[in-house]
Amino acid sequence: MRRAEQLAKTRNAILTTATKLFLEHGFAGTSTRDIAKQIGITQPALYHHFTDKEELYLTVLTELCGKVRQETNKVLRKTDLTPEERLYRIAKVYLKYHPLNIYAQYQTALRQLTPSAQHKLNMIFTMDYLEPLSEYFKLPDVKLRPDLMPKEAAELLIASLAPLFGTFQKIGGRSLNAEQRQRLIIDAIITGLTDQAHQDDRK
């Protein structure tokens, strides 16, 4: 195998392994030593491709979060969905790519990164998560509260989705399957925790 091909193969292996470990353990919980060991290369070999862990982390997120944005935008372009179903499908996109709470991982990583990397992470989070969700809240059939801006609602929503990524107890009881539980959580986020919204709908 030619050197260029070997280098490309090694780089792809680094990105694949780093993506898995960063998503499972977060930025702080993953070291370049962990990544190199799992691939079977040395740390200097990894640093041949990425100058440090921050560069690798931001490269991973740029690629991963770009996929999230593309799939979220596909959901937003569909014209035959109710607001609830649209939001449920967006949440399913998040669950497809994120095994852990998105907002918690984002906040934790910010505290570990240098100011320059923090700025880049904020740009990724804004472009790939907040801006598409803001478009959701601008849709005519989504009745956003008058005291919230779409971007504010987007950030609140992402923070509110934490129960989707695992919780101490089975929300909704053990009789619900995963999809039913996810729909219950989304409905509770949209309509609140009391029955007043449902009572209003029945009037």
Secondary structure by P-SEA (a helix, b strand, c coil): ccaaaaaaaaaaaaaaaaaaaaaacccccccaaaaaaaacccaaaaaaccccaaaaaaaaaaaaaaaaaaaaaaaaacccccaaaaaaaaaaaaaacccccaaaaaaaaaaaccaaaaaaaaaaaaaccaaaaaaaaacccccccccccaaaaaaaaaaacccccccccccccccccaaaaaaaaaaaaaccccaaaaaaaac
